[in-house]
Amino acid sequence: MTRACPRESELAQAMAQGTVPQELRSHAAGCETCLTAWMTRAVRGASMAPATIDPAALWERAGRMRRLRAEAQITRIVTGAQVIAAVLILAVLVYFGSQPATWSSLSLARINGIQLAAALGMIVLAGVGVSLLYFSDSAST
């Protein structure tokens, strides 16, 4: 059982006024009776009701999180498929580029301006596609 403290009434008056001096705070920190009285009055005097959570907002937030998780998983799958396709294309190009018959059958004299523009356009588009893939992947992390 806690014993009575002569300063308990002083603490109650200070709490009623809304200002508890530092000296009284120090006393309450070391006195079990005053600390218990302070905490009890503080809890009873709390002006805010406990926060309630709106079930509709909670349900909507859970749905949003589920969609974001699904989107992240699909993004990883699509990015993986794009990387695999790029590696396969590169492997095919390296294989055919290493064959001597590929280079001997290629005659640069027969290339006209349209073919050259198309080849350069494809190279530029490939560079743009790779850069978009890189920046979209780095922005999502």
C-alpha positions in Angstrom: 0.0 0.0 0.0 1.3 3.4 -0.8 1.7 5.9 2.0 0.3 9.4 1.9 2.6 12.3 0.9 2.3 15.8 2.4 3.0 17.3 -1.1 0.2 15.4 -2.9 -2.3 18.2 -2.3 0.3 20.8 -3.6 0.7 18.7 -6.7 -3.1 18.5 -7.2 -3.4 22.3 -7.0 -0.5 22.8 -9.4 -2.1 20.4 -11.9 -5.4 22.2 -11.6 -3.7 25.5 -12.4 -2.0 23.8 -15.4 1.6 24.6 -14.3 3.7 22.2 -12.3 7.0 23.8 -11.2 10.3 21.9 -11.8 10.9 21.4 -8.1 7.5 19.6 -7.8 8.2 17.6 -10.9 11.5 16.4 -9.4 9.7 15.4 -6.2 7.1 13.5 -8.1 9.7 11.6 -10.0 11.1 10.2 -6.8 7.8 9.9 -4.8 5.6 6.9 -5.8 2.5 8.4 -4.2 2.8 11.8 -6.1 3.7 10.1 -9.3 0.7 7.8 -9.2 -1.6 10.7 -8.4 -0.1 12.8 -11.2 -0.5 10.0 -13.8 -4.0 9.2 -12.6 -5.1 12.8 -12.9 -3.3 13.2 -16.2 -5.1 10.2 -17.8 -8.5 11.2 -16.4 -8.0 14.8 -17.6 -7.0 13.9 -21.1 -9.1 16.0 -23.5 -8.7 13.9 -26.7 -10.8 10.8 -27.3 -8.9 7.8 -28.6 -8.5 7.9 -32.4 -10.9 5.8 -34.4 -10.0 4.3 -37.7 -12.6 4.5 -40.5 -13.0 1.0 -41.9 -13.6 2.3 -45.4 -10.3 4.2 -45.4 -8.5 1.1 -44.0 -10.1 -1.1 -46.7 -9.2 1.4 -49.4 -5.6 1.7 -48.1 -5.3 -2.1 -48.1 -6.5 -2.3 -51.7 -4.0 0.3 -52.7 -1.2 -1.5 -51.0 -2.3 -4.8 -52.7 -2.3 -3.1 -56.1 1.1 -1.5 -55.6 2.6 -4.9 -54.6 1.1 -6.5 -57.7 2.4 -3.7 -59.9 5.9 -4.1 -58.4 5.8 -7.8 -59.0 4.7 -7.5 -62.6 7.3 -4.8 -63.2 10.0 -7.1 -62.0 8.7 -9.9 -64.3 8.5 -7.6 -67.3 12.0 -6.1 -66.6 13.4 -9.7 -66.3 11.8 -10.6 -69.7 13.2 -7.5 -71.3 16.7 -8.3 -70.0 16.5 -11.9 -71.2 15.3 -10.7 -74.7 18.1 -8.2 -74.8 20.7 -10.8 -73.9 19.3 -13.3 -76.5 19.4 -10.6 -79.2 22.9 -9.7 -78.3 24.0 -13.4 -78.3 22.5 -13.8 -81.8 24.3 -10.7 -83.1 27.6 -11.8 -81.6 27.2 -15.3 -83.1 26.4 -14.0 -86.6 29.0 -11.3 -86.3 31.7 -13.8 -85.5 30.9 -15.9 -88.7 33.2 -14.9 -91.6 30.4 -15.7 -94.1 28.3 -12.9 -92.6 30.9 -10.2 -93.4 31.9 -11.6 -96.8 28.3 -11.6 -98.0 27.7 -8.0 -96.8 28.5 -5.6 -99.6 28.7 -2.0 -98.4 28.5 -0.8 -102.0 24.9 -1.8 -102.3 23.7 0.1 -99.3 21.6 3.1 -100.3 20.6 6.2 -98.2 17.3 4.7 -97.1 18.8 1.6 -95.7 21.5 3.6 -93.9 18.9 5.9 -92.4 16.8 3.0 -91.3 19.9 1.3 -89.7 20.8 4.5 -87.9 17.2 5.0 -86.8 17.1 1.4 -85.4 20.3 2.1 -83.5 19.0 5.3 -82.0 15.6 3.7 -81.1 17.5 0.8 -79.4 19.5 3.3 -77.4 16.4 5.2 -76.4 14.7 2.0 -75.4 17.6 0.8 -73.3 17.9 4.2 -71.6 14.1 4.2 -70.8 14.4 0.8 -69.4 17.3 1.8 -67.2 15.7 5.0 -65.9 12.3 3.4 -65.3 14.0 0.6 -63.3 16.1 3.1 -61.3 13.1 5.4 -60.6 11.1 2.5 -59.2 13.7 1.6 -56.6 
